[in-house]
């Protein structure tokens, strides 16, 4: 049974992009070929669906993290921060000039 579960897990990773209906169809076919009960086939389909969902979510988080790290290392991020600081300084200087003009 452990070997069966391991195969199901790896199949679930491979089926990460499939819909629940397609997974159920494949699980029924597998159940018929492996001569397991319909209930075991249904459990397999549910398991594969959940593992596929977890794999998609994990992959999404990994990719998001990698993209964010790459953006932070890019020179444009540092240039953007420097430009934002310059704009803030210029806005402050402009505001100071405007307040000097009003007091005169």
N, CA, C and O atoms as CSV, one atom per row, in Angstrom:
chain,resi,resn,atom,element,x,y,z
A,1,UNK,N,N,0.822,-1.201,0.000
A,1,UNK,CA,C,0.000,0.000,0.000
A,1,UNK,C,C,0.865,1.263,0.000
A,1,UNK,O,O,0.513,2.270,-0.614
A,2,UNK,N,N,2.015,1.192,0.707
A,2,UNK,CA,C,2.905,2.352,0.746
A,2,UNK,C,C,3.414,2.667,-0.660
A,2,UNK,O,O,3.466,3.828,-1.066
A,3,UNK,N,N,3.786,1.626,-1.395
A,3,UNK,CA,C,4.272,1.826,-2.759
A,3,UNK,C,C,3.176,2.438,-3.625
A,3,UNK,O,O,3.439,3.310,-4.453
A,4,UNK,N,N,1.968,1.979,-3.428
A,4,UNK,CA,C,0.824,2.509,-4.169
A,4,UNK,C,C,0.638,3.997,-3.856
A,4,UNK,O,O,0.397,4.798,-4.760
A,5,UNK,N,N,0.749,4.364,-2.581
A,5,UNK,CA,C,0.604,5.762,-2.179
A,5,UNK,C,C,1.721,6.617,-2.770
A,5,UNK,O,O,1.484,7.743,-3.207
A,6,UNK,N,N,2.941,6.077,-2.780
A,6,UNK,CA,C,4.056,6.824,-3.358
A,6,UNK,C,C,3.842,7.066,-4.848
A,6,UNK,O,O,4.083,8.163,-5.350
A,7,UNK,N,N,3.390,6.033,-5.543
A,7,UNK,CA,C,3.117,6.194,-6.973
A,7,UNK,C,C,2.013,7.228,-7.177
A,7,UNK,O,O,2.066,8.035,-8.105
A,8,UNK,N,N,1.019,7.192,-6.304
A,8,UNK,CA,C,-0.064,8.175,-6.391
A,8,UNK,C,C,0.429,9.582,-6.161
A,8,UNK,O,O,-0.004,10.520,-6.830
A,9,UNK,N,N,1.341,9.729,-5.210
A,9,UNK,CA,C,1.900,11.049,-4.927
A,9,UNK,C,C,2.637,11.587,-6.139
A,9,UNK,O,O,2.433,12.733,-6.541
A,10,UNK,N,N,3.496,10.758,-6.722
A,10,UNK,CA,C,4.249,11.210,-7.889
A,10,UNK,C,C,3.343,11.454,-9.083
A,10,UNK,O,O,3.565,12.376,-9.869
A,11,UNK,N,N,2.340,10.634,-9.209
A,11,UNK,CA,C,1.373,10.872,-10.284
A,11,UNK,C,C,0.634,12.182,-10.028
A,11,UNK,O,O,0.327,12.923,-10.962
A,12,UNK,N,N,0.350,12.461,-8.752
A,12,UNK,CA,C,-0.331,13.707,-8.397
A,12,UNK,C,C,0.485,14.926,-8.779
A,12,UNK,O,O,-0.065,15.933,-9.226
A,13,UNK,N,N,1.772,14.841,-8.609
A,13,UNK,CA,C,2.628,15.950,-9.019
A,13,UNK,C,C,2.575,16.127,-10.528
A,13,UNK,O,O,2.552,17.249,-11.034
A,14,UNK,N,N,2.557,15.017,-11.235
A,14,UNK,CA,C,2.481,15.091,-12.684
A,14,UNK,C,C,1.123,15.559,-13.169
A,14,UNK,O,O,1.008,16.115,-14.261
A,15,UNK,N,N,0.107,15.339,-12.374
A,15,UNK,CA,C,-1.248,15.709,-12.755
A,15,UNK,C,C,-1.657,17.065,-12.205
A,15,UNK,O,O,-2.839,17.409,-12.219
A,16,UNK,N,N,-0.703,17.829,-11.727
A,16,UNK,CA,C,-1.004,19.094,-11.063
A,16,UNK,C,C,-1.845,20.028,-11.912
A,16,UNK,O,O,-2.635,20.807,-11.378
A,17,UNK,N,N,-1.689,19.962,-13.206
A,17,UNK,CA,C,-2.397,20.900,-14.074
A,17,UNK,C,C,-3.746,20.363,-14.550
A,17,UNK,O,O,-4.492,21.082,-15.215
A,18,UNK,N,N,-4.065,19.135,-14.228
A,18,UNK,CA,C,-5.319,18.557,-14.705
A,18,UNK,C,C,-6.498,18.973,-13.839
A,18,UNK,O,O,-6.340,19.322,-12.669
A,19,UNK,N,N,-7.666,18.930,-14.430
A,19,UNK,CA,C,-8.879,19.273,-13.690
A,19,UNK,C,C,-9.305,18.096,-12.831
A,19,UNK,O,O,-8.845,16.971,-13.024
A,20,UNK,N,N,-10.181,18.365,-11.887
A,20,UNK,CA,C,-10.672,17.318,-11.002
A,20,UNK,C,C,-11.397,16.239,-11.807
A,20,UNK,O,O,-11.249,15.054,-11.508
A,21,UNK,N,N,-12.175,16.622,-12.818
A,21,UNK,CA,C,-12.898,15.647,-13.632
A,21,UNK,C,C,-11.930,14.704,-14.346
A,21,UNK,O,O,-12.153,13.494,-14.383
A,22,UNK,N,N,-10.876,15.249,-14.903
A,22,UNK,CA,C,-9.901,14.426,-15.612
A,22,UNK,C,C,-9.191,13.488,-14.637
A,22,UNK,O,O,-8.932,12.330,-14.963
A,23,UNK,N,N,-8.881,13.987,-13.448
A,23,UNK,CA,C,-8.227,13.150,-12.434
A,23,UNK,C,C,-9.148,12.006,-12.043
A,23,UNK,O,O,-8.698,10.868,-11.909
A,24,UNK,N,N,-10.453,12.295,-11.855
A,24,UNK,CA,C,-11.403,11.241,-11.501
A,24,UNK,C,C,-11.484,10.193,-12.609
A,24,UNK,O,O,-11.548,8.994,-12.338
A,25,UNK,N,N,-11.479,10.652,-13.845
A,25,UNK,CA,C,-11.531,9.736,-14.983
A,25,UNK,C,C,-10.304,8.823,-14.996
A,25,UNK,O,O,-10.422,7.613,-15.187
A,26,UNK,N,N,-9.122,9.418,-14.790
A,26,UNK,CA,C,-7.897,8.622,-14.768
A,26,UNK,C,C,-7.879,7.660,-13.581
A,26,UNK,O,O,-7.414,6.527,-13.709
A,27,UNK,N,N,-8.376,8.100,-12.439
A,27,UNK,CA,C,-8.409,7.249,-11.252
A,27,UNK,C,C,-9.363,6.076,-11.466
A,27,UNK,O,O,-9.066,4.958,-11.045
A,28,UNK,N,N,-10.503,6.313,-12.114
A,28,UNK,CA,C,-11.442,5.215,-12.398
A,28,UNK,C,C,-10.798,4.199,-13.331
A,28,UNK,O,O,-10.928,2.991,-13.132
A,29,UNK,N,N,-10.108,4.693,-14.344
A,29,UNK,CA,C,-9.422,3.805,-15.279
A,29,UNK,C,C,-8.352,2.999,-14.549
A,29,UNK,O,O,-8.220,1.793,-14.757
A,30,UNK,N,N,-7.591,3.677,-13.694
A,30,UNK,CA,C,-6.554,2.994,-12.921
A,30,UNK,C,C,-7.180,1.958,-11.992
A,30,UNK,O,O,-6.663,0.851,-11.848
A,31,UNK,N,N,-8.301,2.328,-11.361
A,31,UNK,CA,C,-8.980,1.415,-10.441
A,31,UNK,C,C,-9.431,0.158,-11.180
A,31,UNK,O,O,-9.304,-0.951,-10.663
A,32,UNK,N,N,-9.953,0.336,-12.380
A,32,UNK,CA,C,-10.402,-0.817,-13.158
A,32,UNK,C,C,-9.229,-1.715,-13.530
A,32,UNK,O,O,-9.330,-2.940,-13.458
A,33,UNK,N,N,-8.128,-1.108,-13.924
A,33,UNK,CA,C,-6.957,-1.899,-14.327
A,33,UNK,C,C,-6.282,-2.559,-13.125
A,33,UNK,O,O,-5.814,-3.693,-13.221
A,34,UNK,N,N,-6.233,-1.864,-12.014
A,34,UNK,CA,C,-5.564,-2.387,-10.819
A,34,UNK,C,C,-6.498,-3.250,-9.981
A,34,UNK,O,O,-6.079,-3.853,-8.993
A,35,UNK,N,N,-7.759,-3.305,-10.378
A,35,UNK,CA,C,-8.773,-4.093,-9.681
A,35,UNK,C,C,-8.897,-3.691,-8.217
A,35,UNK,O,O,-8.885,-4.531,-7.318
A,36,UNK,N,N,-9.017,-2.393,-8.005
A,36,UNK,CA,C,-9.283,-1.895,-6.658
A,36,UNK,C,C,-10.735,-1.452,-6.616
A,36,UNK,O,O,-11.366,-1.272,-7.657
A,37,UNK,N,N,-11.256,-1.279,-5.430
A,37,UNK,CA,C,-12.675,-0.941,-5.287
A,37,UNK,C,C,-12.937,0.490,-5.770
A,37,UNK,O,O,-12.024,1.306,-5.898
A,38,UNK,N,N,-14.202,0.756,-6.030
A,38,UNK,CA,C,-14.592,2.094,-6.475
A,38,UNK,C,C,-14.272,3.123,-5.394
A,38,UNK,O,O,-13.848,4.239,-5.695
A,39,UNK,N,N,-14.476,2.742,-4.142
A,39,UNK,CA,C,-14.180,3.665,-3.035
A,39,UNK,C,C,-12.692,3.993,-2.980
A,39,UNK,O,O,-12.316,5.145,-2.767
A,40,UNK,N,N,-11.843,2.980,-3.174
A,40,UNK,CA,C,-10.404,3.227,-3.191
A,40,UNK,C,C,-10.031,4.102,-4.382
A,40,UNK,O,O,-9.153,4.958,-4.276
A,41,UNK,N,N,-10.693,3.890,-5.510
A,41,UNK,CA,C,-10.462,4.727,-6.685
A,41,UNK,C,C,-10.855,6.162,-6.428
A,41,UNK,O,O,-10.161,7.086,-6.852
A,42,UNK,N,N,-11.969,6.359,-5.734
A,42,UNK,CA,C,-12.426,7.711,-5.397
A,42,UNK,C,C,-11.445,8.378,-4.438
A,42,UNK,O,O,-11.124,9.558,-4.580
A,43,UNK,N,N,-10.976,7.605,-3.461
A,43,UNK,CA,C,-9.988,8.149,-2.527
A,43,UNK,C,C,-8.711,8.538,-3.263
A,43,UNK,O,O,-8.101,9.565,-2.965
A,44,UNK,N,N,-8.313,7.715,-4.223
A,44,UNK,CA,C,-7.133,8.019,-5.026
A,44,UNK,C,C,-7.335,9.313,-5.801
A,44,UNK,O,O,-6.441,10.158,-5.854
A,45,UNK,N,N,-8.508,9.464,-6.401
A,45,UNK,CA,C,-8.793,10.681,-7.166
A,45,UNK,C,C,-8.740,11.907,-6.266
A,45,UNK,O,O,-8.168,12.930,-6.640
A,46,UNK,N,N,-9.333,11.807,-5.086
A,46,UNK,CA,C,-9.308,12.934,-4.147
A,46,UNK,C,C,-7.886,13.256,-3.721
A,46,UNK,O,O,-7.488,14.419,-3.650
A,47,UNK,N,N,-7.131,12.208,-3.439
A,47,UNK,CA,C,-5.744,12.390,-3.023
A,47,UNK,C,C,-4.933,13.075,-4.125
A,47,UNK,O,O,-4.197,14.027,-3.865
A,48,UNK,N,N,-5.074,12.585,-5.346
A,48,UNK,CA,C,-4.338,13.167,-6.462
A,48,UNK,C,C,-4.738,14.619,-6.693
A,48,UNK,O,O,-3.894,15.466,-6.987
A,49,UNK,N,N,-6.021,14.898,-6.557
A,49,UNK,CA,C,-6.498,16.268,-6.736
A,49,UNK,C,C,-5.879,17.189,-5.689
A,49,UNK,O,O,-5.398,18.272,-6.023
A,50,UNK,N,N,-5.887,16.770,-4.439
A,50,UNK,CA,C,-5.319,17.587,-3.357
A,50,UNK,C,C,-3.817,17.771,-3.534
A,50,UNK,O,O,-3.299,18.873,-3.352
A,51,UNK,N,N,-3.119,16.701,-3.886
A,51,UNK,CA,C,-1.673,16.807,-4.070
A,51,UNK,C,C,-1.345,17.717,-5.252
A,51,UNK,O,O,-0.382,18.483,-5.203
A,52,UNK,N,N,-2.138,17.634,-6.301
A,52,UNK,CA,C,-1.934,18.520,-7.447
A,52,UNK,C,C,-2.146,19.969,-7.068
A,52,UNK,O,O,-1.404,20.854,-7.494
A,53,UNK,N,N,-3.176,20.202,-6.255
A,53,UNK,CA,C,-3.462,21.564,-5.790
A,53,UNK,C,C,-2.307,22.092,-4.939
A,53,UNK,O,O,-1.878,23.234,-5.101
A,54,UNK,N,N,-1.814,21.258,-4.040
A,54,UNK,CA,C,-0.689,21.666,-3.198
A,54,UNK,C,C,0.548,21.950,-4.044
A,54,UNK,O,O,1.277,22.910,-3.795
A,55,UNK,N,N,0.774,21.106,-5.046
A,55,UNK,CA,C,1.943,21.290,-5.910
A,55,UNK,C,C,1.842,22.605,-6.681
A,55,UNK,O,O,2.834,23.322,-6.810
A,56,UNK,N,N,0.647,22.929,-7.196
A,56,UNK,CA,C,0.463,24.196,-7.918
A,56,UNK,C,C,0.698,25.376,-6.997
A,56,UNK,O,O,1.368,26.338,-7.371
A,57,UNK,N,N,0.143,25.306,-5.778
A,57,UNK,CA,C,0.314,26.412,-4.831
A,57,UNK,C,C,1.781,26.570,-4.438
A,57,UNK,O,O,2.299,27.685,-4.385
A,58,UNK,N,N,2.438,25.463,-4.167
A,58,UNK,CA,C,3.861,25.514,-3.804
A,58,UNK,C,C,4.706,26.066,-4.930
A,58,UNK,O,O,5.607,26.873,-4.700
A,59,UNK,N,N,4.422,25.639,-6.135
A,59,UNK,CA,C,5.165,26.138,-7.283
A,59,UNK,C,C,4.923,27.631,-7.473
A,59,UNK,O,O,5.850,28.384,-7.769
A,60,UNK,N,N,3.672,28.055,-7.302
A,60,UNK,CA,C,3.360,29.481,-7.429
A,60,UNK,C,C,4.119,30.322,-6.417
A,60,UNK,O,O,4.652,31.379,-6.756
A,61,UNK,N,N,4.169,29.857,-5.178
A,61,UNK,CA,C,4.892,30.591,-4.136
A,61,UNK,C,C,6.389,30.636,-4.427
A,61,UNK,O,O,7.040,31.662,-4.230
A,62,UNK,N,N,6.919,29.523,-4.894
A,62,UNK,CA,C,8.345,29.466,-5.219
A,62,UNK,C,C,8.685,30.433,-6.345
A,62,UNK,O,O,9.663,31.177,-6.264
A,63,UNK,N,N,7.877,30.416,-7.386
A,63,UNK,CA,C,8.124,31.301,-8.525
A,63,UNK,C,C,7.983,32.761,-8.099
A,63,UNK,O,O,8.805,33.594,-8.481
A,64,UNK,N,N,6.957,33.081,-7.318
A,64,UNK,CA,C,6.782,34.457,-6.841
A,64,UNK,C,C,8.002,34.919,-6.048
A,64,UNK,O,O,8.497,36.029,-6.244
A,65,UNK,N,N,8.476,34.064,-5.161
A,65,UNK,CA,C,9.652,34.410,-4.362
A,65,UNK,C,C,10.882,34.632,-5.220
A,65,UNK,O,O,11.648,35.568,-4.990
A,66,UNK,N,N,11.071,33.777,-6.202
A,66,UNK,CA,C,12.220,33.920,-7.084
A,66,UNK,C,C,12.134,35.208,-7.898
A,66,UNK,O,O,13.143,35.888,-8.086
A,67,UNK,N,N,10.961,35.542,-8.373
A,67,UNK,CA,C,10.793,36.769,-9.155
A,67,UNK,C,C,11.052,37.991,-8.280
A,67,UNK,O,O,11.732,38.925,-8.703
A,68,UNK,N,N,10.516,37.990,-7.069
A,68,UNK,CA,C,10.728,39.123,-6.168
A,68,UNK,C,C,12.211,39.301,-5.839
A,68,UNK,O,O,12.713,40.424,-5.801
A,69,UNK,N,N,12.904,38.192,-5.602
A,69,UNK,CA,C,14.344,38.274,-5.324
A,69,UNK,C,C,15.108,38.794,-6.527
A,69,UNK,O,O,16.036,39.589,-6.378
A,70,UNK,N,N,14.730,38.357,-7.706
A,70,UNK,CA,C,15.406,38.823,-8.919
A,70,UNK,C,C,15.177,40.315,-9.121
A,70,UNK,O,O,16.095,41.036,-9.512
A,71,UNK,N,N,13.968,40.779,-8.859
A,71,UNK,CA,C,13.659,42.205,-9.014
A,71,UNK,C,C,14.489,43.040,-8.044
A,71,UNK,O,O,14.988,44.107,-8.401
A,72,UNK,N,N,14.630,42.552,-6.830
A,72,UNK,CA,C,15.400,43.294,-5.829
A,72,UNK,C,C,16.877,43.394,-6.205
A,72,UNK,O,O,17.545,44.374,-5.871
A,73,UNK,N,N,17.377,42.386,-6.895
A,73,UNK,CA,C,18.791,42.402,-7.284
A,73,UNK,C,C,19.042,43.190,-8.552
A,73,UNK,O,O,20.192,43.486,-8.876
A,74,UNK,N,N,18.014,43.528,-9.258
A,74,UNK,CA,C,18.181,44.243,-10.529
A,74,UNK,C,C,18.589,45.691,-10.268
A,74,UNK,O,O,18.121,46.305,-9.309
A,75,UNK,N,N,19.451,46.233,-11.110
A,75,UNK,CA,C,19.887,47.618,-10.945
A,75,UNK,C,C,18.725,48.601,-11.014
A,75,UNK,O,O,18.769,49.649,-10.369
A,76,UNK,N,N,17.702,48.287,-11.775
A,76,UNK,CA,C,16.592,49.229,-11.915
A,76,UNK,C,C,15.880,49.464,-10.581
A,76,UNK,O,O,15.343,50.547,-10.352
A,77,UNK,N,N,15.872,48.471,-9.708
A,77,UNK,CA,C,15.234,48.640,-8.394
A,77,UNK,C,C,15.994,49.686,-7.581
A,77,UNK,O,O,15.388,50.547,-6.943
A,78,UNK,N,N,17.303,49.606,-7.607
A,78,UNK,CA,C,18.127,50.569,-6.870
A,78,UNK,C,C,17.997,51.962,-7.471
A,78,UNK,O,O,17.937,52.955,-6.745
A,79,UNK,N,N,17.955,52.034,-8.803
A,79,UNK,CA,C,17.789,53.327,-9.467
A,79,UNK,C,C,16.436,53.933,-9.124
A,79,UNK,O,O,16.322,55.140,-8.912
A,80,UNK,N,N,15.425,53.099,-9.073
A,80,UNK,CA,C,14.086,53.583,-8.727
A,80,UNK,C,C,14.074,54.156,-7.312
A,80,UNK,O,O,13.496,55.217,-7.077
A,81,UNK,N,N,14.700,53.470,-6.383
A,81,UNK,CA,C,14.766,53.971,-5.006
A,81,UNK,C,C,15.510,55.305,-4.949
A,81,UNK,O,O,15.104,56.215,-4.227
A,82,UNK,N,N,16.587,55.417,-5.704
A,82,UNK,CA,C,17.364,56.666,-5.727
A,82,UNK,C,C,16.527,57.796,-6.330
A,82,UNK,O,O,16.542,58.920,-5.829
A,83,UNK,N,N,15.802,57.494,-7.403
A,83,UNK,CA,C,14.946,58.516,-8.028
A,83,UNK,C,C,13.822,58.947,-7.091
A,83,UNK,O,O,13.486,60.129,-7.019
A,84,UNK,N,N,13.250,57.996,-6.382
A,84,UNK,CA,C,12.190,58.341,-5.424
A,84,UNK,C,C,12.737,59.257,-4.342
A,84,UNK,O,O,12.052,60.193,-3.930
A,85,UNK,N,N,13.940,59.012,-3.876
A,85,UNK,CA,C,14.559,59.865,-2.862
A,85,UNK,C,C,14.821,61.256,-3.415
A,85,UNK,O,O,14.600,62.255,-2.730
A,86,UNK,N,N,15.293,61.321,-4.661
A,86,UNK,CA,C,15.542,62.636,-5.288
A,86,UNK,C,C,14.240,63.416,-5.461
A,86,UNK,O,O,14.198,64.619,-5.203
A,87,UNK,N,N,13.192,62.743,-5.892
A,87,UNK,CA,C,11.896,63.414,-6.070
A,87,UNK,C,C,11.392,63.934,-4.727
A,87,UNK,O,O,10.897,65.058,-4.639
A,88,UNK,N,N,11.518,63.123,-3.691
A,88,UNK,CA,C,11.081,63.559,-2.361
A,88,UNK,C,C,11.865,64.795,-1.910
A,88,UNK,O,O,11.289,65.727,-1.349
A,89,UNK,N,N,13.188,64.800,-2.157
A,89,UNK,CA,C,14.020,65.954,-1.782
A,89,UNK,C,C,13.620,67.185,-2.587
A,89,UNK,O,O,13.535,68.280,-2.032
A,90,UNK,N,N,13.376,67.023,-3.878
A,90,UNK,CA,C,12.958,68.154,-4.714
A,90,UNK,C,C,11.589,68.692,-4.297
A,90,UNK,O,O,11.361,69.901,-4.284
A,91,UNK,N,N,10.686,67.773,-3.957
A,91,UNK,CA,C,9.365,68.215,-3.495
A,91,UNK,C,C,9.480,69.008,-2.202
A,91,UNK,O,O,8.785,70.006,-2.014
A,92,UNK,N,N,10.362,68.560,-1.311
A,92,UNK,CA,C,10.565,69.274,-0.052
A,92,UNK,C,C,11.174,70.649,-0.312
A,92,UNK,O,O,10.772,71.638,0.301
A,93,UNK,N,N,12.145,70.706,-1.224
A,93,UNK,CA,C,12.773,71.997,-1.552
A,93,UNK,C,C,11.761,72.934,-2.192
A,93,UNK,O,O,11.748,74.127,-1.886
A,94,UNK,N,N,10.919,72.419,-3.069
A,94,UNK,CA,C,9.879,73.223,-3.715
A,94,UNK,C,C,8.879,73.740,-2.688
A,94,UNK,O,O,8.467,74.899,-2.739
A,95,UNK,N,N,8.502,72.894,-1.778
A,95,UNK,CA,C,7.571,73.313,-0.738
A,95,UNK,C,C,8.192,74.401,0.136
A,95,UNK,O,O,7.506,75.339,0.542
A,96,UNK,N,N,9.492,74.278,0.427
A,96,UNK,CA,C,10.186,75.286,1.225
A,96,UNK,C,C,10.241,76.610,0.470
A,96,UNK,O,O,10.050,77.673,1.062
A,97,UNK,N,N,10.502,76.549,-0.843
A,97,UNK,CA,C,10.541,77.772,-1.668
A,97,UNK,C,C,9.176,78.440,-1.683
A,97,UNK,O,O,9.075,79.662,-1.575
A,98,UNK,N,N,8.137,77.646,-1.816
A,98,UNK,CA,C,6.788,78.204,-1.868
A,98,UNK,C,C,6.433,78.881,-0.539
A,98,UNK,O,O,5.809,79.942,-0.520
A,99,UNK,N,N,6.832,78.262,0.551
A,99,UNK,CA,C,6.522,78.860,1.861
A,99,UNK,C,C,7.339,80.120,2.084
A,99,UNK,O,O,6.864,81.030,2.763
A,100,UNK,N,N,8.554,80.215,1.540
A,100,UNK,CA,C,9.357,81.436,1.642
A,100,UNK,C,C,8.700,82.551,0.845
A,100,UNK,O,O,8.688,83.699,1.288
A,101,UNK,N,N,8.158,82.235,-0.315
A,101,UNK,CA,C,7.507,83.222,-1.160
A,101,UNK,C,C,6.247,83.770,-0.514
A,101,UNK,O,O,5.917,84.937,-0.728
A,102,UNK,N,N,5.561,83.004,0.236
A,102,UNK,CA,C,4.315,83.444,0.876
A,102,UNK,C,C,4.601,84.341,2.062
A,102,UNK,O,O,3.790,85.213,2.374
A,103,UNK,N,N,5.699,84.163,2.718
A,103,UNK,CA,C,6.006,84.976,3.891
A,103,UNK,C,C,6.579,86.328,3.505
A,103,UNK,O,O,6.591,87.238,4.334
A,104,UNK,N,N,7.052,86.491,2.284
A,104,UNK,CA,C,7.639,87.778,1.886
A,104,UNK,C,C,6.614,88.800,1.584
A,104,UNK,O,O,6.954,89.931,1.236
